[in-house]
Amino acid sequence: MKRKIGKAALVLASLSVIWLILGMLNMVPFLIELPQETSIRAHASLAVIFLLIGSWAFWNED
């Protein structure tokens, strides 16, 4: 189960990084705009969070 969570997190992190790169090339929205809020750069945060989850899942517990 832990490995499945890790694989899913790594796939989602990869998608977040691709979104970041495409956003830098102005092919997709770079910022998430919510009404009456400041703009949010969620893709970088998502990539870091998913990579942390992926590293936890593949951590070798002795």
Secondary structure, DSSP 8 states (H G I E B T S, - for coil): -HHHHHHHHHHHHHHHHHHHHHHHTTSS-SSB--TTS--B-HHHHHHHHHHHHHHHHT----
